[in-house]
Amino acid sequence: MKHRLPQDPVVLHGDIHHGNVLDFGPRGWLAIDPKGLYGERVFDYANIFCNPDEEAALIPGWFERRIERVARIAEFGRRRLLQWILAWSGLSAAWILETGEMPDIDTEIGRLAAGALKRT
């Protein structure tokens, strides 16, 4: 197996998602509850694909459009972003299963990422 070094390593939030970015009025939008990890910059972006509600995350065609937009604006390789989304969705699904709930959105996002990876 080929070892890959992290690309663009930075300090990460580690738990960035829609519930952890709040509007503080005059202070603007701020991220709360950071985990303070260090790793690839793309890691924090992967989580946002699993975190909106299921209705918004799984609108037909939106996943691909969001991938293209995030990859372009954040200047990531599309393939690398998809790999991190696939990894994150698996990790998130495992955490959700531990609670006794079903990780429907995470498994579906993982399926979409895996399908998009096959096409690249």
Backbone bond lengths (Angstrom), bond angles and torsions (degrees), N, CA, C in turn:
res aa  C-N    CA-C-N  psi(-1)  N-CA   C-N-CA  omega(-1)  CA-C   N-CA-C  phi
1 M - - - 1.443 - - 1.525 108.15 -
2 K 1.299 116.05 133.75 1.450 122.36 179.21 1.526 109.33 -80.73
3 H 1.341 115.94 127.44 1.469 120.12 178.30 1.520 108.68 -84.38
4 R 1.303 115.66 130.29 1.463 120.90 178.48 1.508 109.66 -109.20
5 L 1.305 115.71 130.29 1.460 120.17 175.30 1.517 108.95 -75.81
6 P 1.330 117.11 149.70 1.468 119.43 176.83 1.530 110.71 -58.52
7 Q 1.298 115.97 141.37 1.459 122.09 177.01 1.523 108.72 -99.11
8 D 1.314 117.36 134.00 1.468 122.48 179.23 1.527 112.57 53.15
9 P 1.348 119.29 53.12 1.474 118.89 -179.16 1.532 111.55 -66.65
10 V 1.334 114.22 135.52 1.465 122.41 -179.70 1.525 108.77 -147.00
11 V 1.321 116.50 171.61 1.459 120.68 169.24 1.524 106.49 -73.45
12 L 1.320 116.22 131.14 1.460 122.15 -176.38 1.516 111.61 -108.31
13 H 1.299 116.40 156.18 1.457 120.85 170.55 1.525 108.57 -68.47
14 G 1.324 116.34 -49.47 1.452 121.80 176.13 1.512 115.81 92.55
15 D 1.330 117.83 -16.10 1.469 121.11 178.43 1.522 109.40 -149.88
16 I 1.316 115.92 41.95 1.456 119.83 -177.42 1.532 108.98 -77.83
17 H 1.295 115.36 124.70 1.460 121.17 175.72 1.521 107.96 -160.86
18 H 1.293 116.07 176.08 1.460 122.25 -172.84 1.530 113.91 -58.61
19 G 1.310 117.42 -28.73 1.460 120.49 179.05 1.521 113.63 -82.86
20 N 1.325 117.19 -12.76 1.461 121.23 -178.58 1.529 113.02 -107.44
21 V 1.312 117.89 14.50 1.464 122.19 173.28 1.521 105.83 -124.25
22 L 1.333 115.34 113.93 1.465 121.02 -172.66 1.523 111.32 -122.23
23 D 1.317 115.19 152.38 1.459 121.87 177.27 1.526 108.44 -88.27
24 F 1.319 116.72 114.46 1.455 122.41 -179.72 1.529 111.30 -101.67
25 G 1.329 115.65 32.09 1.467 120.61 175.86 1.513 112.50 60.47
26 P 1.347 117.61 -117.43 1.462 120.75 -176.58 1.540 113.12 -60.75
27 R 1.324 117.11 -25.95 1.477 120.58 179.70 1.518 111.99 -81.77
28 G 1.338 116.69 -12.34 1.464 120.60 178.54 1.525 112.25 86.50
29 W 1.312 115.89 -166.75 1.453 123.21 -179.39 1.522 109.00 -81.80
30 L 1.330 116.07 127.69 1.462 120.92 -179.05 1.521 110.60 -131.66
31 A 1.319 115.11 146.54 1.464 120.68 175.69 1.524 108.45 -88.58
32 I 1.325 115.97 135.16 1.466 121.56 179.07 1.526 109.53 -114.06
33 D 1.308 116.83 168.88 1.457 125.14 173.31 1.533 113.83 57.77
34 P 1.345 117.85 47.87 1.468 118.78 179.72 1.521 111.60 -70.39
35 K 1.327 115.05 149.82 1.468 121.14 177.00 1.528 111.20 -98.32
36 G 1.324 117.21 -15.84 1.459 121.43 175.24 1.520 113.70 65.64
37 L 1.293 117.39 47.60 1.464 121.53 177.79 1.522 110.11 -88.28
38 Y 1.318 116.10 167.40 1.457 121.97 175.03 1.520 107.43 -126.49
39 G 1.316 116.99 127.12 1.454 119.83 -179.50 1.511 111.42 177.23
40 E 1.322 115.45 -159.58 1.458 120.45 -177.86 1.522 111.91 -67.03
41 R 1.304 115.00 135.54 1.465 121.99 -179.21 1.524 111.57 -55.27
42 V 1.314 118.01 -34.47 1.465 122.42 -176.92 1.538 112.05 -67.34
43 F 1.331 118.00 -20.78 1.472 121.28 -178.93 1.526 111.46 -54.66
44 D 1.327 117.44 -48.25 1.467 119.93 -177.81 1.523 112.46 -64.15
45 Y 1.307 118.49 -26.55 1.467 120.97 178.98 1.523 112.00 -75.90
46 A 1.324 117.98 -30.80 1.469 121.69 -176.52 1.526 111.48 -61.16
47 N 1.314 116.95 -39.01 1.465 121.73 -176.82 1.525 112.94 -61.26
48 I 1.307 117.74 -34.34 1.469 119.15 -175.58 1.523 112.90 -66.28
49 F 1.332 117.89 -18.65 1.461 119.56 179.54 1.526 111.89 -75.18
50 C 1.324 117.93 -24.62 1.467 121.70 179.93 1.520 112.82 -96.07
51 N 1.316 118.30 -9.45 1.438 119.43 -168.92 1.514 119.54 -98.24
52 P 1.299 121.69 -20.47 1.467 114.18 174.59 1.526 108.01 -66.88
53 D 1.306 117.00 171.49 1.462 117.26 178.42 1.531 109.46 -66.26
54 E 1.308 114.57 160.93 1.466 120.80 -174.87 1.524 112.04 -57.63
55 E 1.314 116.16 -40.29 1.461 120.19 -179.01 1.528 111.06 -58.51
56 A 1.328 117.40 -45.30 1.464 120.84 -178.53 1.528 112.11 -75.71
57 A 1.319 117.32 -40.09 1.464 120.81 -175.26 1.519 113.03 -68.92
58 L 1.324 117.05 -28.74 1.463 120.01 -171.62 1.523 114.54 -110.77
59 I 1.322 116.92 20.49 1.462 119.61 173.94 1.527 107.35 -61.60
60 P 1.324 117.83 127.88 1.463 120.01 -177.51 1.532 112.60 -52.07
61 G 1.318 115.51 128.24 1.455 121.93 178.01 1.517 115.14 89.72
62 W 1.313 118.07 -17.93 1.465 120.32 -176.26 1.525 112.82 -70.35
63 F 1.313 117.42 -36.44 1.466 119.64 -178.38 1.531 109.95 -56.83
64 E 1.320 116.80 -51.22 1.470 120.12 -179.25 1.524 111.58 -61.79
65 R 1.327 117.31 -41.82 1.471 119.71 179.25 1.521 110.95 -64.97
66 R 1.331 117.03 -39.40 1.471 120.30 178.81 1.524 110.40 -66.90
67 I 1.330 117.31 -39.89 1.462 120.75 177.70 1.523 109.68 -58.25
68 E 1.305 116.42 -50.99 1.467 120.73 -178.32 1.524 111.29 -60.38
69 R 1.334 116.06 -44.29 1.464 120.04 -178.09 1.525 111.97 -66.34
70 V 1.329 117.62 -48.51 1.469 120.64 -178.99 1.532 110.14 -63.85
71 A 1.330 117.27 -44.47 1.470 120.02 179.72 1.527 110.92 -60.16
72 R 1.312 116.92 -41.21 1.464 120.64 -179.03 1.523 111.88 -70.40
73 I 1.321 116.93 -50.87 1.467 120.39 -175.16 1.523 111.77 -68.75
74 A 1.339 117.17 -41.09 1.470 120.49 -178.61 1.526 112.10 -85.73
75 E 1.322 115.89 -4.79 1.467 122.49 178.57 1.529 112.51 60.59
76 F 1.329 114.84 51.09 1.461 122.72 173.60 1.505 108.73 -106.81
77 G 1.315 114.95 155.90 1.448 118.83 166.95 1.524 107.68 -70.81
78 R 1.308 116.76 136.50 1.464 121.87 -179.22 1.523 110.78 -58.02
79 R 1.323 117.07 -44.61 1.464 121.68 -178.90 1.521 111.32 -61.69
80 R 1.330 117.59 -43.38 1.469 121.11 -179.26 1.531 110.09 -63.72
81 L 1.320 117.00 -42.21 1.457 120.76 177.73 1.525 110.51 -60.85
82 L 1.309 117.24 -45.07 1.465 120.45 178.82 1.534 111.73 -62.75
83 Q 1.318 117.49 -38.64 1.466 120.43 178.18 1.527 110.88 -62.29
84 W 1.327 116.55 -42.85 1.461 119.73 179.51 1.530 111.34 -69.07
85 I 1.314 117.58 -36.77 1.468 120.01 177.36 1.522 109.74 -63.95
86 L 1.313 117.56 -42.35 1.462 121.20 177.96 1.529 110.46 -61.39
87 A 1.324 116.90 -45.71 1.466 120.59 179.27 1.530 110.99 -64.04
88 W 1.323 116.38 -45.65 1.471 120.42 -178.84 1.522 111.50 -63.44
89 S 1.321 117.08 -42.14 1.465 119.44 -177.80 1.531 110.29 -63.73
90 G 1.335 117.67 -36.26 1.465 120.63 176.31 1.513 112.00 -66.11
91 L 1.325 116.92 -43.96 1.458 121.69 178.61 1.523 110.65 -63.85
92 S 1.308 116.28 -45.31 1.459 121.01 179.53 1.528 110.80 -62.84
93 A 1.331 116.89 -41.49 1.467 120.56 178.53 1.524 110.86 -61.39
94 A 1.328 117.00 -40.73 1.471 120.37 178.91 1.524 110.89 -62.60
95 W 1.337 117.17 -42.65 1.467 120.19 178.69 1.527 110.61 -63.60
96 I 1.314 117.29 -41.83 1.466 120.96 -178.90 1.526 110.47 -66.23
97 L 1.320 117.55 -40.82 1.466 120.62 177.86 1.531 111.50 -59.57
98 E 1.335 117.10 -34.36 1.466 120.80 178.40 1.525 111.91 -62.07
99 T 1.335 116.85 -25.50 1.469 120.39 -179.84 1.526 111.90 -84.83
100 G 1.335 116.44 -7.65 1.453 120.32 -177.78 1.519 113.73 90.87
101 E 1.327 116.97 -0.92 1.459 120.91 178.24 1.524 109.63 -91.15
102 M 1.308 116.10 169.18 1.461 121.71 177.37 1.534 109.58 -98.32
103 P 1.321 117.69 130.62 1.471 121.60 -177.32 1.532 112.78 -87.59
104 D 1.318 116.46 53.84 1.464 120.59 -173.54 1.523 113.32 -54.83
105 I 1.330 117.34 -49.86 1.465 119.63 -177.15 1.532 110.59 -64.69
106 D 1.324 117.14 -39.72 1.464 120.64 -178.11 1.523 111.59 -66.41
107 T 1.321 117.23 -42.35 1.462 119.09 179.47 1.529 110.84 -68.44
108 E 1.310 117.20 -35.62 1.461 119.45 178.44 1.530 111.22 -69.55
109 I 1.319 117.25 -42.07 1.471 120.22 177.11 1.530 109.49 -63.80
110 G 1.322 117.65 -40.84 1.466 120.93 176.33 1.517 111.46 -60.56
111 R 1.329 116.61 -41.58 1.468 120.85 178.19 1.532 110.36 -63.25
112 L 1.333 116.76 -42.74 1.458 120.17 178.53 1.535 111.56 -63.82
113 A 1.337 116.59 -41.84 1.465 120.40 178.99 1.521 110.81 -64.99
114 A 1.332 116.84 -43.92 1.470 120.23 179.77 1.530 110.66 -62.98
115 G 1.324 116.78 -41.51 1.466 120.64 177.91 1.524 111.94 -63.10
116 A 1.326 116.29 -41.83 1.462 120.27 179.08 1.531 110.89 -67.57
117 L 1.325 117.27 -35.57 1.468 121.03 176.90 1.524 111.12 -63.53
118 K 1.326 116.46 -39.89 1.467 119.70 179.12 1.525 111.83 -62.51
119 R 1.315 115.57 -29.95 1.464 119.55 -178.50 1.519 112.89 -84.86
120 T 1.342 117.99 -5.64 1.475 119.85 -179.05 1.503 111.25 -97.81
